[in-house]
Amino acid sequence: MVQSSIVVPSTSHRKRSIDVSSKEESGQDEEIKRPRLETSEAGKNRNKRLFGALLGTLNKFKNETEKTSEVDKNRREINEKLHEKLELERKELQERLQARKEEKQRMLELKIQEEQELQAEERELKKLEQQEKLANFLRTETEPFLYYLPETLTDEMSLTIKEQKERVIESRNKLENKGSLL
């Protein structure tokens, strides 16, 4: 028969003011201890087996925890390496994007400069064409200039028109030479 592990104190052990004084006098300060249960050999073996299973479970958990901590450590190292690699790639990508942006800006500036040169050249050509057309006419000395062509020309007027045409031809030759050097 298995005895209960719960100990119910007897009524005689209740502390009363009278009982406390009588115990102190008799020297019984000891705690009441639970009596040890007598177990059979089978009970001892069962207890050893359960205790062994409990220790085995605890050791197994400890080993798994150590393994997972190593796995976690390796995973953290791999993640750190990946983060470093990603950071490097991100920096390289930013540098390439910055270089591309600078190259694009430089190309845009070159294009703008070429367009400005072309526009300046076109203005010079239009100005030259205008001068060629106006070289056939005489001009007044006062502003705003008025261009006219009398029905009969004097020698002086013909000479002025001829000089104007020569200056326009000379300007055209300079512009063409300048254009061929570019």
C-alpha positions in Angstrom: 0.0 0.0 0.0 1.3 3.5 -1.0 1.3 6.0 1.7 0.1 9.5 1.0 2.8 12.2 0.6 0.5 14.7 2.3 1.1 14.9 6.0 -1.9 16.1 8.0 -0.8 17.3 11.4 -2.6 15.9 14.3 -4.7 18.1 16.5 -2.3 17.7 19.3 0.4 19.6 17.4 -1.6 22.8 17.1 0.1 25.7 18.7 -1.7 27.3 21.5 -0.3 29.7 23.9 -0.2 26.9 26.5 1.3 24.4 24.1 4.1 26.8 23.0 5.2 27.4 26.4 5.2 23.7 27.3 7.3 22.9 24.1 9.8 25.6 24.9 10.2 24.2 28.3 10.6 20.7 27.1 13.1 21.7 24.3 11.1 20.6 21.3 12.1 23.3 18.7 12.5 20.8 15.8 10.4 21.1 12.7 8.0 18.3 12.0 9.5 16.3 9.1 7.5 14.2 6.7 8.3 10.5 7.2 10.2 8.8 4.4 8.2 6.5 2.3 9.4 3.0 2.0 9.6 2.0 -1.6 10.1 -1.4 -3.1 12.9 -2.4 -5.5 10.5 -1.9 -8.5 9.6 1.6 -7.3 13.3 2.5 -7.0 14.0 1.2 -10.5 11.0 3.1 -11.8 12.2 6.3 -10.2 15.7 5.8 -11.6 14.3 5.2 -15.1 12.1 8.4 -14.9 15.0 10.4 -13.5 17.3 9.1 -16.3 14.6 10.0 -18.9 14.3 13.5 -17.5 18.1 14.0 -17.5 18.2 12.6 -21.1 15.5 15.0 -22.2 17.4 17.9 -20.5 20.7 16.9 -22.1 19.0 16.5 -25.5 17.6 20.0 -25.2 20.9 21.4 -24.1 22.7 19.8 -27.1 20.0 21.0 -29.5 20.4 24.5 -28.1 24.1 24.4 -28.5 23.7 23.1 -32.1 21.1 25.8 -32.9 23.3 28.4 -31.3 26.1 27.4 -33.6 23.8 27.3 -36.6 22.5 30.7 -35.6 26.1 31.9 -35.2 26.9 30.6 -38.7 23.7 32.1 -40.1 24.5 35.5 -38.5 28.0 35.3 -40.0 26.5 34.5 -43.4 24.0 37.3 -43.1 26.7 39.8 -42.1 28.8 38.8 -45.1 25.7 39.1 -47.3 24.9 42.6 -45.8 28.5 43.6 -46.4 28.3 42.4 -50.0 25.0 44.1 -50.6 26.4 47.3 -49.1 29.4 47.1 -51.4 27.1 46.5 -54.4 24.9 49.3 -53.4 27.8 51.7 -53.1 29.2 50.5 -56.5 25.8 51.0 -58.0 25.5 54.5 -56.6 29.0 55.3 -57.9 28.0 54.0 -61.4 24.8 55.9 -61.3 26.7 59.1 -60.3 29.2 58.5 -63.0 26.4 58.0 -65.5 24.6 61.1 -64.3 27.8 63.2 -64.6 28.5 61.7 -68.1 24.9 62.5 -69.1 25.3 66.1 -67.8 28.6 66.5 -69.7 27.0 65.2 -72.9 24.1 67.5 -72.4 26.5 70.5 -72.0 28.4 69.4 -75.1 25.1 69.2 -77.0 24.0 72.6 -75.8 27.4 74.0 -76.7 27.2 72.5 -80.2 23.6 73.8 -80.7 24.7 77.2 -79.7 27.6 77.1 -82.1 25.2 75.9 -84.9 22.8 78.7 -84.1 25.6 81.3 -84.1 26.8 79.9 -87.5 23.2 80.0 -88.8 22.9 83.6 -87.6 26.1 84.5 -89.4 24.9 82.8 -92.6 21.6 84.6 -92.5 23.3 87.9 -91.8 25.7 87.2 -94.7 22.7 86.3 -97.0 21.0 89.5 -96.0 24.2 91.4 -96.7 24.5 89.8 -100.1 21.0 90.8 -101.0 21.5 94.3 -99.7 24.9 94.7 -101.4 23.0 95.3 -104.6 21.5 98.5 -103.2 22.7 101.8 -101.9 22.2 102.9 -98.3 21.5 106.2 -96.7 24.0 107.6 -94.2 21.4 108.3 -91.5 19.6 105.9 -89.3 17.4 104.2 -89.8 19.1 103.0 -92.9 17.1 103.1 -96.1 18.1 101.1 -99.1 17.4 102.3 -102.5 18.4 101.8 -106.2 18.1 104.7 -108.6 17.1 104.0 -112.1 20.3 105.3 -113.5 23.6 104.8 -111.6 26.5 107.1 -111.6 30.1 105.7 -111.7 30.5 106.5 -108.0 27.3 104.6 -107.1 28.3 101.6 -109.3 31.7 101.6 -107.5 30.0 101.6 -104.1 27.8 98.7 -105.0 30.8 96.8 -106.4 32.8 97.3 -103.2 29.8 96.2 -101.1 29.6 92.9 -103.2 33.4 92.3 -102.8 33.2 92.8 -99.0 30.3 90.3 -98.9 32.2 87.8 -100.9 35.3 88.2 -98.7 33.1 87.7 -95.6 31.6 84.5 -97.1 35.1 83.2 -97.9 36.2 83.8 -94.3 33.1 82.1 -92.9 33.6 79.1 -95.2 37.3 78.8 -94.2 36.3 79.1 -90.6 33.7 76.3 -91.1 36.2 74.0 -92.9 38.6 74.4 -90.0 36.0 73.1 -87.5 
